[in-house]
Amino acid sequence: MNKSPDKTQLKALIVKKIVQVEDLIKELEDLTRPIAPDVAIGRVSRMDAINNKSVNEAALRQARDKLQGLQHALDNIDNPSFGVCSRCGTEIPLGRILVMPESPKCIRCS
């Protein structure tokens, strides 16, 4: 990694992102609970609730994938291959690592 920040700072950034995603996952899990048929809401409101649940389920899947990627990045931060694109082998720009440490690919290969 060129011009890399201190590994300790990068680890702290990843841990912070992990905590944020874990909080988001908890929130989304609450929003994706089944909608009881006996809840007194109108037909249109029920359809909206079901639609919102579907959107939240998709967001939950994405958040879980991101969490897995962040945990993988944290586990591999000390490997020499960290910060190197898994597809083309070039160094991933520092800006991308800071924004998306979970991404194993450079922008071009993503």
N, CA and C of each residue as an Amber inpcrd file, in Angstrom:
protein
   330
   0.8480000  -1.1750000   0.0000000   0.0000000   0.0000000   0.0000000
   0.8920000   1.2350000   0.0000000   0.6840000   2.0930000  -0.9580000
   1.4840000   3.3110000  -0.9840000   0.8580000   4.3680000  -0.0850000
   1.7140000   5.1650000   0.5600000   1.2690000   6.2280000   1.4600000
   0.2460000   5.7090000   2.4720000   0.4840000   4.5180000   2.9510000
  -0.5100000   3.9190000   3.8320000  -0.5130000   4.5780000   5.1990000
  -1.6990000   4.7110000   5.7610000  -1.7600000   5.2030000   7.1300000
  -1.2300000   4.1040000   8.0440000  -1.0000000   4.4530000   9.2510000
  -0.5730000   3.4920000  10.2490000  -1.5760000   2.3390000  10.2780000
  -1.0750000   1.1090000  10.3190000  -1.9650000  -0.0680000  10.3470000
  -2.9120000   0.0050000  11.5450000  -2.4290000   0.5630000  12.6490000
  -3.2750000   0.6880000  13.8320000  -4.4640000   1.5890000  13.5440000
  -4.2210000   2.6940000  12.8320000  -5.3150000   3.6130000  12.4710000
  -6.2860000   2.9320000  11.5180000  -5.7600000   2.1930000  10.5720000
  -6.6060000   1.4990000   9.6050000  -7.4430000   0.4240000  10.3110000
  -6.8330000  -0.2960000  11.2420000  -7.5820000  -1.2970000  12.0120000
  -8.7020000  -0.6220000  12.8030000  -8.3930000   0.5230000  13.4070000
  -9.4080000   1.2520000  14.1830000 -10.5580000   1.6920000  13.2810000
 -10.2370000   2.1460000  12.0770000 -11.2700000   2.5470000  11.1200000
 -12.1630000   1.3580000  10.7680000 -11.5460000   0.2080000  10.5170000
 -12.3190000  -0.9780000  10.1540000 -13.1990000  -1.4140000  11.3250000
 -12.6530000  -1.3950000  12.5360000 -13.4400000  -1.7820000  13.7150000
 -14.6190000  -0.8320000  13.8890000 -14.3890000   0.4630000  13.6660000
 -15.4750000   1.4460000  13.7650000 -16.5720000   1.1340000  12.7490000
 -16.1770000   0.8080000  11.5240000 -17.1510000   0.4670000  10.4860000
 -17.9010000  -0.8240000  10.8400000 -17.2000000  -1.7780000  11.4320000
 -17.8400000  -3.0260000  11.8460000 -18.9340000  -2.7420000  12.8710000
 -18.6370000  -1.8960000  13.8560000 -19.6210000  -1.5450000  14.8860000
 -20.8290000  -0.8620000  14.2500000 -20.5840000   0.0430000  13.3000000
 -21.6840000   0.7390000  12.6290000 -22.5680000  -0.2440000  11.8570000
 -21.9380000  -1.1750000  11.1550000 -22.7110000  -2.1460000  10.3700000
 -23.4630000  -3.1010000  11.2940000 -22.8510000  -3.4950000  12.4030000
 -23.5530000  -4.3630000  13.3580000 -24.7880000  -3.6590000  13.9230000
 -24.6630000  -2.3490000  14.2050000 -25.8230000  -1.5840000  14.6780000
 -26.9090000  -1.5230000  13.6040000 -26.4960000  -1.3080000  12.3680000
 -27.4470000  -1.2760000  11.2610000 -28.1510000  -2.6210000  11.1060000
 -27.4030000  -3.6980000  11.2460000 -27.9890000  -5.0350000  11.1310000
 -29.0530000  -5.2430000  12.2040000 -28.7710000  -4.8430000  13.4440000
 -29.7560000  -4.9820000  14.5190000 -31.0310000  -4.2060000  14.1860000
 -30.8570000  -2.9970000  13.6780000 -32.0040000  -2.1630000  13.3110000
 -32.8090000  -2.8130000  12.1860000 -32.1040000  -3.3100000  11.1730000
 -32.7880000  -3.9360000  10.0360000 -33.4690000  -5.2440000  10.4340000
 -32.8700000  -5.9790000  11.3590000 -33.5150000  -7.2070000  11.8270000
 -34.8510000  -6.8920000  12.4910000 -34.8990000  -5.7780000  13.2300000
 -36.1680000  -5.3640000  13.8380000 -37.1940000  -4.9970000  12.7670000
 -36.7260000  -4.3590000  11.7110000 -37.6320000  -3.9130000  10.6470000
 -38.1000000  -5.0490000   9.7380000 -37.4270000  -6.1850000   9.8050000
 -37.7900000  -7.2980000   8.9150000 -38.5380000  -8.4100000   9.6370000
 -38.9900000  -8.1350000  10.8320000 -39.8090000  -9.1280000  11.5330000
 -41.1040000  -9.3400000  10.7600000 -41.6550000 -10.5330000  10.8720000
 -42.9160000 -10.8060000  10.1650000 -44.0310000  -9.8450000  10.5970000
 -44.8760000  -9.5280000   9.6450000 -46.0010000  -8.6370000   9.9010000
 -47.2020000  -9.5180000  10.2490000 -47.6300000  -9.4030000  11.4720000
 -48.7300000 -10.2430000  11.9440000 -50.0170000  -9.8940000  11.2010000
 -50.7750000 -10.9040000  10.7760000 -52.0080000 -10.6290000  10.0360000
 -53.0960000  -9.9790000  10.8900000 -52.9830000 -10.0920000  12.1940000
 -54.0170000  -9.5190000  13.0520000 -53.7520000  -8.0680000  13.4450000
 -52.6420000  -7.5010000  12.9440000 -52.3640000  -6.0960000  13.2370000
 -53.3710000  -5.2440000  12.4780000 -54.0070000  -4.3390000  13.1880000
 -55.0880000  -3.5430000  12.6070000 -54.5440000  -2.4030000  11.7520000
 -54.2010000  -2.7240000  10.5160000 -53.8290000  -1.6950000   9.5450000
 -54.6330000  -1.9590000   8.2860000 -54.8320000  -0.9380000   7.5130000
 -55.6210000  -1.0870000   6.2890000 -54.8980000  -1.9150000   5.2490000
 -55.6270000  -2.2850000   4.2130000 -55.0660000  -3.1260000   3.1470000
 -53.8740000  -2.4600000   2.4740000 -54.0110000  -1.1800000   2.1300000
 -52.9200000  -0.4550000   1.4710000 -51.7290000  -0.3270000   2.4180000
 -52.0110000  -0.0350000   3.6720000 -50.9340000   0.0780000   4.6610000
 -50.2190000  -1.2510000   4.8310000 -50.9610000  -2.3570000   4.8090000
 -50.3500000  -3.6850000   4.9200000 -49.4520000  -3.9440000   3.7200000
 -49.9170000  -3.5780000   2.5210000 -49.1090000  -3.7650000   1.3120000
 -47.8420000  -2.9260000   1.3920000 -47.9600000  -1.6930000   1.8850000
 -46.7800000  -0.8440000   2.0700000 -45.8200000  -1.4660000   3.0660000
 -46.3420000  -2.0050000   4.1470000 -45.5070000  -2.6270000   5.1710000
 -44.7690000  -3.8380000   4.6100000 -45.4540000  -4.6220000   3.8050000
 -44.8280000  -5.7950000   3.1920000 -43.7510000  -5.3610000   2.2050000
 -44.0330000  -4.3280000   1.4270000 -43.0410000  -3.8120000   0.4860000
 -41.8110000  -3.2780000   1.2340000 -42.0550000  -2.5100000   2.2880000
 -40.9480000  -1.9720000   3.0850000 -40.1290000  -3.0960000   3.7050000
 -40.7960000  -4.1540000   4.1220000 -40.1000000  -5.3010000   4.6960000
 -39.1650000  -5.9190000   3.6560000 -39.6240000  -6.0220000   2.4190000
 -38.7930000  -6.5780000   1.3410000 -37.5590000  -5.7130000   1.0930000
 -37.7590000  -4.4070000   1.0820000 -36.6360000  -3.4750000   0.8830000
 -35.6440000  -3.6170000   2.0350000 -36.1580000  -3.7080000   3.2520000
 -35.2880000  -3.8460000   4.4180000 -34.5620000  -5.1840000   4.4380000
 -35.2030000  -6.2350000   3.9380000 -34.5420000  -7.5400000   3.8490000
 -33.3630000  -7.4870000   2.8900000 -33.5260000  -6.7820000   1.7660000
 -32.4230000  -6.6250000   0.8180000 -31.2850000  -5.8220000   1.4540000
 -31.6250000  -4.7670000   2.1750000 -30.6170000  -3.9570000   2.8650000
 -29.9040000  -4.7890000   3.9320000 -30.6380000  -5.6650000   4.5940000
 -30.0570000  -6.5350000   5.6170000 -29.0460000  -7.4900000   4.9920000
 -29.3790000  -8.0680000   3.8520000 -28.4430000  -8.9680000   3.1580000
 -27.1680000  -8.2130000   2.7840000 -27.3260000  -6.9940000   2.2630000
 -26.1580000  -6.1890000   1.8890000 -25.3190000  -5.8480000   3.1150000
 -25.9650000  -5.5100000   4.2130000 -25.2330000  -5.1630000   5.4390000
 -24.4660000  -6.3740000   5.9580000 -25.0740000  -7.5430000   5.9040000
 -24.3820000  -8.7570000   6.3530000 -23.1830000  -9.0650000   5.4630000
 -23.3350000  -8.8720000   4.1500000 -22.2130000  -9.0690000   3.2310000
 -21.0820000  -8.0860000   3.5410000 -21.4530000  -6.8300000   3.8030000
 -20.4510000  -5.8200000   4.1210000 -19.7390000  -6.1710000   5.4210000
 -20.4860000  -6.6220000   6.4110000 -19.8850000  -7.0090000   7.6860000
 -18.8820000  -8.1420000   7.4790000 -19.2480000  -9.1090000   6.6840000
 -18.3540000 -10.2290000   6.4020000 -17.0780000  -9.7270000   5.7070000
 -17.2280000  -8.8110000   4.7610000 -16.0700000  -8.2490000   4.0680000
 -15.1720000  -7.4540000   5.0040000 -15.7870000  -6.6760000   5.9000000
 -15.0050000  -5.9000000   6.8600000 -14.2460000  -6.8120000   7.8140000
 -14.8870000  -7.8680000   8.2790000 -14.2170000  -8.8030000   9.1720000
 -13.0640000  -9.4980000   8.4550000 -13.2640000  -9.8210000   7.1930000
 -12.2050000 -10.4350000   6.3880000 -11.0360000  -9.4590000   6.2250000
 -11.3500000  -8.1970000   5.9600000 -10.2990000  -7.1810000   5.8200000
  -9.5150000  -7.0390000   7.1180000 -10.2140000  -7.0180000   8.2340000
  -9.5440000  -6.8960000   9.5320000  -8.6440000  -8.1030000   9.7990000
  -9.1190000  -9.2810000   9.4480000  -8.3240000 -10.5010000   9.6390000
  -7.0770000 -10.5210000   8.7610000  -7.1610000  -9.8760000   7.5900000
  -6.0720000  -9.9510000   6.6140000  -5.2500000  -8.6770000   6.4810000
  -5.4700000  -7.7150000   7.3510000  -4.8010000  -6.4260000   7.2120000
  -3.2740000  -6.5390000   7.2860000  -2.7780000  -7.5370000   7.9930000
  -1.3270000  -7.6910000   8.1220000  -0.7110000  -8.5480000   7.0220000
  -1.5350000  -9.1160000   6.1610000  -1.0220000  -9.8940000   5.0360000
  -0.4190000  -8.9640000   3.9880000   0.6470000  -9.3810000   3.3440000
   1.2490000  -8.5440000   2.2960000   0.3000000  -8.2720000   1.1210000
  -0.6890000  -9.1490000   0.9440000  -1.6230000  -8.9670000  -0.1750000
  -2.7230000  -7.9580000   0.1340000  -2.8190000  -7.4990000   1.3960000
  -3.8400000  -6.5050000   1.7260000  -3.5120000  -5.2090000   0.9950000
  -4.5120000  -4.6390000   0.3270000  -4.3080000  -3.4060000  -0.4310000
  -3.8860000  -3.6580000  -1.8680000  -3.8790000  -4.9340000  -2.2710000
  -3.5410000  -5.3070000  -3.6390000  -4.7890000  -5.9240000  -4.2510000
  -5.1450000  -5.4570000  -5.4280000  -6.3550000  -5.9400000  -6.1040000
  -6.2700000  -7.4450000  -6.3190000  -7.3110000  -8.1420000  -5.9170000
  -7.3350000  -9.5960000  -6.0490000  -7.5090000 -10.0530000  -7.4900000
  -7.8890000  -9.1310000  -8.3520000  -8.1050000  -9.5120000  -9.7560000
  -6.9130000  -9.1670000 -10.6430000  -6.4540000  -7.9040000 -10.5940000
  -5.3890000  -7.4850000 -11.5130000  -4.0160000  -7.3780000 -10.8410000
  -3.9790000  -7.3890000  -9.5110000  -2.7080000  -7.3680000  -8.8010000
  -2.0900000  -5.9980000  -8.5960000  -2.7940000  -4.9360000  -8.9920000
  -2.2460000  -3.5970000  -8.7700000  -2.6300000  -3.1200000  -7.3730000
  -1.9020000  -2.1110000  -6.8940000  -2.2170000  -1.5680000  -5.5740000
  -3.5470000  -0.8270000  -5.6200000  -4.3480000  -1.0450000  -4.5980000
  -5.6200000  -0.3450000  -4.4820000  -5.3180000   1.0340000  -3.9140000
  -5.8230000   2.1010000  -4.5340000  -5.5570000   3.4520000  -4.0240000
  -6.0140000   3.6000000  -2.5720000  -5.2390000   4.3420000  -1.8120000
  -5.5160000   4.5340000  -0.3960000  -6.9170000   5.0790000  -0.1540000
  -7.3630000   6.0090000  -0.9840000  -8.7020000   6.5740000  -0.8310000
  -9.7740000   5.5100000  -0.8710000  -9.6210000   4.5470000  -1.7670000
 -10.6090000   3.4580000  -1.8580000 -10.5420000   2.5790000  -0.6130000
  -9.3430000   2.3040000  -0.1360000  -9.1970000   1.4760000   1.0660000
  -9.8530000   2.1730000   2.2570000  -9.6930000   3.4720000   2.3550000
 -10.2790000   4.2010000   3.4770000 -11.8030000   4.2300000   3.4060000
 -12.3390000   4.2910000   2.1940000 -13.7940000   4.3450000   2.0220000
 -14.4090000   2.9490000   2.0560000 -13.7500000   1.9930000   1.4230000
 -14.2840000   0.6260000   1.3270000 -13.1990000  -0.3940000   1.6650000
 -12.8100000  -0.4640000   2.9220000 -11.7410000  -1.4170000   3.2610000
 -12.1320000  -2.8670000   3.0130000 -13.4260000  -3.1320000   2.8780000
 -13.8900000  -4.4920000   2.6520000 -13.7240000  -4.9400000   1.2030000
 -13.4280000  -4.0070000   0.2960000 -13.3170000  -4.3600000  -1.1170000
 -11.9320000  -4.8960000  -1.4490000 -11.8660000  -6.1120000  -1.9830000
 -10.5600000  -6.6700000  -2.3500000 -10.1200000  -6.2810000  -3.7630000
 -10.9010000  -5.4130000  -4.4220000 -10.5970000  -5.0650000  -5.8090000
 -10.4420000  -3.5500000  -5.9640000  -9.6590000  -3.1730000  -6.9650000
  -9.5310000  -1.7510000  -7.3020000 -10.8110000  -1.3050000  -8.0160000
 -10.9100000  -0.0160000  -8.2290000 -12.1190000   0.5210000  -8.8710000
 -12.3030000  -0.0650000 -10.2650000 -11.2290000  -0.1560000 -11.0210000
 -11.3270000  -0.6430000 -12.4040000 -11.8610000  -2.0760000 -12.4410000
 -11.4230000  -2.9080000 -11.5270000 -11.8430000  -4.3210000 -11.5310000
 -13.2050000  -4.5450000 -10.8620000 -13.6390000  -3.5690000 -10.1000000
 -14.9560000  -3.7240000  -9.4530000 -16.0110000  -3.5720000 -10.5010000
